């Protein structure tokens, strides 16, 4: 399993990267960071 963190998760590139990696069978998303959405759970940003 490849553990991944995304820096800048609310920008266009971060969102596309999240979309692609969330479908990959060998990737486990560990963290998403964003200055703009600090403190907001990822589930609220990406319903």
C-alpha positions in Angstrom: 0.0 0.0 0.0 1.3 3.5 -0.9 0.5 6.1 1.7 -0.2 9.5 0.1 -0.7 13.1 1.3 -1.9 15.9 -1.0 -0.7 19.4 -0.5 -3.0 22.1 -2.0 -6.0 19.7 -2.0 -8.6 22.4 -3.0 -6.9 23.7 -6.1 -7.6 22.3 -9.6 -4.5 20.1 -9.6 -5.1 18.8 -6.1 -8.7 17.9 -6.8 -7.8 16.0 -10.0 -5.0 14.2 -8.2 -7.4 13.3 -5.4 -9.9 12.0 -8.0 -7.3 9.8 -9.7 -5.6 8.5 -6.6 -9.0 7.7 -4.8 -9.6 5.1 -7.6 -6.1 3.5 -7.4 -6.2 0.1 -5.6 -2.7 0.5 -4.1 -3.1 4.0 -2.7 -4.2 4.9 0.9 -4.9 8.6 1.3 -3.4 9.8 4.6 -3.8 13.6 4.5 -5.1 16.5 2.5 -3.9 20.1 3.2 -5.2 23.4 2.2 -4.7 26.9 3.6 -8.0 28.1 2.2 -10.1 25.4 3.8 -8.1 24.9 7.1 -10.0 23.0 9.7 -12.7 21.7 7.3 -13.1 17.9 7.1 -12.3 16.5 3.7 -15.7 14.8 3.6 -17.3 18.3 3.7 -15.1 19.6 0.8 -15.6 16.5 -1.4 -19.1 15.1 -0.8 
